Amino acid sequence: MSQWLLCMTAFAVSFAITLLTTPVVKDLAYRFKAVDFPRSRGMNNEPVPRMGGLAIVLGFTGALIVMSFFMKDLITVQFMGFTIGAVIIVVVGIFDDIYELSAKFKLAVQIIVAVIVVGTGTKLDFIMWPFWQYLKPFAPVITVIWIVGLINAVNLIDGLDGLASGVTTIAAICLTILCVLRGNNLIAVVISAALAGSSLGFLPRNFAPAEIYMGDTGSTFLGYVLAVCSCIGVFKGYALLSLFLSVLTMALPMLDTTFAMIRRAINHQPIMSPDRGHLHHRLVDSGLSSKQAVVVLYALSSVSCLIAVAIALDDYRFTLSLMLALLVVIMMLVVYDKRT
């Protein structure tokens, strides 16, 4: 089967399974009392079941099981490390959605998971970077930081109905395209396509007004898969441009997390403490509805992903046009924010 056909199959299977299992998971969340009640920092006015990320996991897993019949090289030590890490992330996410675990414990688990992934052969490798030989001994540490950082980045943007699932869908589709352009890492292609399908399959019941939230079960899983997939796909394919392309692909969650850390450091607050200073909160507080804010952030994420693809295709005119469009949108948001 061709790469594009494998992509479409993985996407379709994961989308269908997630779409069909979301109502079942919704009932399961109520049964285990995994419910998000209204709070000052939240956006919901009524109790909403969380743990919906389990449907995303089921769709993603189902797609990989189907694809294993077409890909004999899917089961490797590297893939087993990825699978073990995913299981741990999901189990901890489920318990967090039910019992609300401490932030320090979750961070410790994420670091352990990242170490497992690195220990089974997944790490950043910029073999064509200038002076990379001086940084190469620190590659495992850098990879751990990258994985933990992206897990928390996606978790932090999960503050509006449909935001995390939609942004992840956009980023995963972009990763799929970049991995196909690279042409020789089929596992990364299938993983990113399956992630895109499962996150999109969850969106119909998660978009405003949401019937169900993905919870930490979903947000941490999405961030984990995006991080690992970028390591085994994009980073090994574009050398010097790899970091820039990956950052563009996941620009929204990464920038939001970076600004959150800076903001909390300036205000002498714990790095892991929650607040309403995230970009999606600011857009809503400035007068946009929840749906409008999400659409704006979808647009920003889409443009940054298109820029990444344009750079990979080496089309400078298209790249410049997209960069200009992104600049215009950002300037409009800044002006609107100052007016309000």
C-alpha positions in Angstrom: 0.0 0.0 0.0 1.2 3.5 -0.8 1.9 6.0 2.1 -1.1 8.1 1.2 -3.4 5.1 1.2 -2.0 4.0 4.6 -2.6 7.5 5.9 -6.2 7.6 4.7 -6.9 4.2 6.1 -5.4 5.0 9.5 -7.2 8.3 9.6 -10.6 6.8 8.6 -10.4 3.9 11.1 -9.4 6.1 14.0 -12.0 8.7 13.2 -14.8 6.1 13.0 -13.9 4.3 16.2 -13.6 7.6 18.2 -16.8 9.0 16.8 -18.7 5.8 17.7 -17.2 5.2 21.2 -17.4 8.8 22.5 -21.1 8.3 23.7 -20.0 5.1 25.5 -17.1 6.8 27.2 -19.5 9.6 28.2 -21.7 7.2 30.1 -18.6 5.6 31.6 -17.4 9.0 32.8 -20.7 9.6 34.6 -20.5 6.1 36.2 -17.0 6.7 37.6 -17.9 10.3 38.6 -15.3 11.8 36.3 -17.2 15.1 36.0 -15.9 18.7 35.6 -18.0 21.0 37.9 -18.2 24.7 37.3 -15.3 26.7 38.7 -14.0 30.2 38.6 -11.2 29.5 36.1 -13.4 27.2 33.9 -15.7 28.0 31.1 -18.6 25.6 31.8 -21.7 26.7 33.7 -23.0 23.1 34.2 -21.3 19.8 35.1 -19.7 18.2 32.1 -18.3 14.6 32.0 -14.5 14.4 31.4 -12.3 11.4 30.6 -13.5 11.7 27.0 -9.9 11.2 25.9 -10.4 7.5 26.4 -12.4 7.5 23.1 -9.5 9.2 21.4 -7.2 6.5 22.8 -9.5 3.7 21.6 -9.7 5.2 18.1 -6.0 5.6 17.9 -5.3 2.1 19.2 -7.8 0.6 16.9 -6.3 2.2 13.9 -2.8 1.0 14.8 -4.1 -2.6 15.3 -5.6 -2.5 11.8 -2.5 -1.0 10.3 -0.3 -3.8 11.9 -1.8 -6.2 9.3 -0.3 -4.0 6.5 2.9 -3.0 8.2 5.2 -5.8 9.4 7.8 -3.4 10.7 5.4 -1.7 13.1 6.5 -3.8 16.1 9.9 -2.6 17.0 11.7 -1.8 20.3 11.2 1.9 19.6 7.5 1.4 19.0 7.2 -0.8 22.1 8.8 2.0 24.2 6.2 4.4 22.7 3.4 2.0 23.5 4.5 1.5 27.1 4.8 5.3 27.6 1.3 5.8 26.1 -0.3 3.2 28.4 1.2 4.9 31.5 0.1 8.3 30.3 -3.5 7.1 29.7 -3.7 5.2 33.0 -2.5 8.2 35.0 -4.8 10.5 33.0 -7.8 8.3 33.8 -7.0 8.4 37.5 -6.5 12.2 37.4 -9.9 12.7 35.7 -11.5 10.7 38.5 -9.4 11.7 41.6 -7.5 14.9 40.5 -3.9 13.9 41.2 -1.3 16.4 42.2 0.7 18.3 39.6 4.0 17.2 41.0 3.1 13.5 40.8 1.9 13.9 37.2 5.1 15.7 36.2 7.2 13.0 37.7 5.3 10.3 35.8 5.7 12.3 32.6 9.5 12.5 33.1 9.6 8.7 33.7 7.6 8.1 30.5 9.9 10.4 28.5 13.0 8.5 29.9 11.4 5.2 28.8 10.8 6.5 25.3 14.4 7.8 25.1 15.8 4.6 26.5 14.1 2.6 23.7 15.7 4.5 20.9 13.7 7.7 20.4 15.7 10.9 20.6 16.3 14.1 18.7 19.1 13.8 16.2 20.2 16.8 14.2 23.1 15.2 12.5 23.6 18.0 10.0 23.3 20.9 12.5 26.4 23.1 12.9 28.2 22.3 16.2 25.8 19.4 16.9 28.7 17.3 17.9 29.0 19.4 21.0 25.3 19.0 21.9 24.9 15.4 20.9 25.8 14.0 24.4 22.8 16.0 25.7 20.3 14.7 23.1 18.5 12.4 25.6 18.0 15.2 28.1 16.8 17.6 25.3 14.4 14.9 24.1 13.0 14.4 27.6 12.4 18.1 27.9 10.7 18.2 24.5 8.3 15.4 25.3 7.4 16.6 28.8 7.0 20.2 27.4 4.6 19.2 24.6 2.5 17.0 27.0 1.9 20.0 29.2 1.6 22.4 26.3 -1.5 20.6 24.9 -2.8 20.1 28.4 -2.7 23.8 29.1 -4.6 24.9 25.9 -7.4 22.5 26.8 -9.5 25.4 28.2 -12.2 26.0 25.6 -14.7 23.6 24.0 -13.0 22.0 21.0 -9.7 23.9 21.3 -7.2 21.1 22.1 -8.9 18.5 19.9 -9.1 20.9 16.9 -5.6 22.3 17.3 -4.2 18.8 17.6 -6.1 17.7 14.5 -4.5 20.6 12.6 -1.0 19.8 13.9 -1.3 16.1 13.3 -2.4 16.6 9.7 0.6 18.9 9.2 2.9 16.3 10.8 1.5 13.6 8.5 2.2 15.8 5.4 5.8 16.5 6.6 6.4 12.9 7.3 5.1 11.8 3.9 7.3 14.5 2.3 10.3 12.9 4.1 9.3 9.6 2.5 11.0 6.9 4.5 9.4 6.7 8.0 6.1 4.9 7.6 5.6 4.5 11.3 5.6 8.2 11.9 3.2 8.7 9.0 0.7 6.2 10.3 0.9 7.4 13.9 0.3 11.1 13.0 -2.6 10.1 10.6 -4.2 8.0 13.3 -3.9 10.9 15.8 -5.5 13.3 13.4 -8.4 11.0 12.8 -9.0 10.2 16.5 -8.8 13.9 17.6 -11.2 14.9 14.8 -13.6 12.1 15.6 -13.9 13.5 19.1 -14.5 17.1 18.0 -18.2 16.8 17.1 -19.2 16.2 20.7 -16.4 18.4 22.2 -17.1 21.6 20.2 -19.1 24.3 21.9 -21.3 23.6 23.7 -19.4 20.5 24.6 -21.2 17.3 25.7 -17.9 15.8 27.0 -14.4 17.0 27.8 -11.3 15.0 26.9 -9.8 15.6 30.4 -6.2 14.8 31.2 -6.7 11.4 29.7 -7.0 13.0 26.3 -4.9 16.2 26.5 -1.7 14.5 27.9 -2.1 11.6 25.4 -2.4 14.0 22.5 0.7 16.0 23.6 2.6 12.8 24.1 1.9 11.4 20.7 2.6 14.7 19.0 6.0 14.9 20.8 7.1 11.4 20.0 5.9 11.5 16.4 7.8 14.7 15.7 11.0 13.0 17.1 10.8 9.9 14.9 9.4 11.8 11.9 10.2 15.4 11.3 13.4 15.8 13.3 15.1 13.0 11.4 14.1 14.3 8.1 15.0 18.0 7.7 18.2 18.4 9.7 18.7 22.2 10.3 15.0 23.0 9.5 13.5 20.3 11.7 13.3 22.2 14.9 11.8 25.2 13.2 9.2 23.1 11.3 8.2 21.3 14.4 7.8 24.5 16.4 5.7 26.0 13.6 3.5 22.8 13.6 2.8 23.1 17.3 3.3 26.9 17.7 0.1 27.7 19.5 0.4 25.3 22.5 4.2 25.9 22.8 4.0 29.7 22.7 1.0 29.7 25.1 2.9 27.5 27.6 6.1 29.6 27.3 4.2 32.8 28.0 2.4 31.1 30.9 5.7 30.1 32.5 7.2 33.6 32.1 4.0 35.2 33.4 3.9 33.0 36.5 7.6 33.6 37.1 7.2 37.4 37.0 4.2 37.2 39.3 6.1 34.9 41.7 3.6 32.1 41.2 4.3 28.3 41.0 5.0 27.3 37.4 2.3 24.6 37.6 -0.4 26.8 39.1 -3.5 27.5 37.0 -4.6 31.0 36.0 -6.8 32.8 33.4 -3.9 34.4 31.6 -3.8 31.9 28.6 -4.5 33.3 25.1 -7.9 31.6 24.9 -9.0 33.1 28.2 -7.8 36.6 27.0 -9.7 36.3 23.8 -12.9 35.4 25.7 -12.3 38.2 28.3 -11.8 40.7 25.5 -15.4 40.1 24.2 -15.2 37.2 21.8 -17.5 34.2 22.4 -16.1 30.8 23.1 -16.7 29.7 19.5 -15.2 32.8 18.0 -12.1 32.5 20.2 -11.6 28.9 19.1 -12.1 29.7 15.4 -9.4 32.5 15.7 -7.0 30.0 17.3 -7.8 27.4 14.7 -6.9 30.0 12.0 -3.6 30.9 13.8 -2.6 27.2 14.1 -3.6 26.5 10.5 -1.5 29.4 9.1 1.6 28.4 11.1 1.2 24.8 10.0 0.9 25.9 6.3 4.0 27.9 6.7 5.8 24.8 7.9 4.6 22.8 4.9 5.5 25.6 2.5 9.0 25.7 3.9 9.4 22.0 3.5 8.2 22.3 -0.1 10.8 25.1 -0.6 8.2 27.5 -2.0 9.4 30.9 -0.8 6.6 32.9 -2.4 3.9 30.8 -0.7 5.8 30.9 2.6 6.1 34.7 2.5 2.4 35.1 1.7 1.5 32.9 4.7 3.9 34.7 7.0 2.3 38.0 6.0 -1.2 36.6 6.6 -0.1 35.4 10.1 1.4 38.8 10.9 -1.8 40.5 9.8 -4.0 38.3 12.0 -1.7 38.8 15.0 -1.7 42.6 14.5 -5.5 42.6 14.3 -5.7 40.6 17.6 -3.3 43.0 19.3 -5.2 46.1 18.2 -8.6 44.5 19.2 -7.2 43.6 22.6 -6.0 47.1 23.2 -9.3 48.6 22.2 -11.2 46.5 24.6 
